[in-house]
C-alpha cells in the first residue's frame, strides 16, 4: 500500500483557512453596515419625534400656515429617509444571510480537509507501528536463530 503523506494537505488547508477568514471578514463588514444603517434609522426616528414635538409646540402658540406646511414637508422627508433605511436594512439582512451561509460552507470544507488530514496521519502512524513491529520481529528472529545455533550476540 502506498504511503499517504498528510502534509500534502497543508497547502489546501491554508487555502481553506484563508477562504474562511475572507468570508468571515465579509460577514463582519456587512454586519458593520447593518449597525450603521440601524443607527441612522434610530437618528431619523429621533429627529421625527423631535420635529413632532416642535410642531406641536408651534401649533400651540400660534397657527402659522407656512410653518405648519414646512413641518409636514420635513416630516415627509424624514419618513422617506426612514423607508429608505428600512429597505437598506432588509437588503443588508439578505446579504448577511448569504454571507453567513457561505461562511458556514467554508467552515465545513475546512473541517473536511482537517478530518481527511487527520485520517491520513492516523493511517501513517499505523503503518509506522507495523513497520517498527516488523523490524522488531526480524531482530528477535535473528537473535533467536543465533541463540539456537550457539552464536554470541554482538
Buried (B, 14 or more C-beta within 10 A) or exposed (E): EEEBEBEEBEEBBEEBBEBBEEBBEBBEEBBEBBEEBBEBBEEBEEBBEEBEEEBEEBEEEEEEEEBEEEBEEBBEEBEEBBEBBEEBBEEBEEBBEEBBEBBEEBBEBBEEBBEBBEEBBEBBEEEEEEEEEEEEEEEEEEEEEEEEEEEEEE
